[in-house]
Amino acid sequence: MQDPNADTEWNDILRKKGILPPKETPPEEEEEELHQTQSVVKTYESMTLEQLEENEDEFGEEDELAMEMYRQKRLAEWKANQLKNRFEEVSEISGQDYVQEVNKAGAGIWVVLHLYKPGIPLCTLINQHLSQLARKFPQTKFLKSISSTCIPNFPDRNLPTLFIYHEGEMKAQFIGPLVFGGMSLTCDELEWRLSESGAIKTDLEENPRKQIQDQLLSSIRCSTPRRRDADEDSDDD
């Protein structure tokens, strides 16, 4: 009796005509295919949204359904995380809250902490600016704390002070009034400074302070008489 699973030309013809069933896959091959499928699925599961999009061309058409499933899963997780990490206001903390609110803020969370003291005008101005920025950048955690209650004996000459943290590690610090440029500090200028530290992603195209400096230099040039004109005026005398 001829083996229907034999690799013969005649059996191949019979299989094409549907007379013989498809060739049985050896258990070893089935196990290998299953392992490959599981590996592909595991690959999907470990990918982020960006990685799924970057590697989309490397998978075959049969993988599209699985990829779409995991893409939707990752998208749902991302949306849930975005909703969860929305702060939108400047919260007041004390020294007892420091570790929990700042050092243990969570994975991926940027923290902007303002040490201030009531009665210092620049501190008041910065708190106003931070309130606007907290609404504009809700994924960043904005905090404020009276310096003496947060860090005992913190010198008033260092106020205002901003500490920038990311995942429990300090990334930047702005200490003292000279760093902020005094009471002329605008909200856009503070936004730019915070974006340089990485705490927020600004949509400003350039440093607002540079624009002001350029305008001042331009006005000075226009108001200063040229040397030649000044020499001509002295000759006439």
Beta strands, then each sheet from edge to edge (+ up, - down):
strand 1: 90-92
strand 2: 110-116
strand 3: 141-146
strand 4: 161-166
strand 5: 169-175
sheet 1: 1+ 3+ 2+ 4- 5+
end
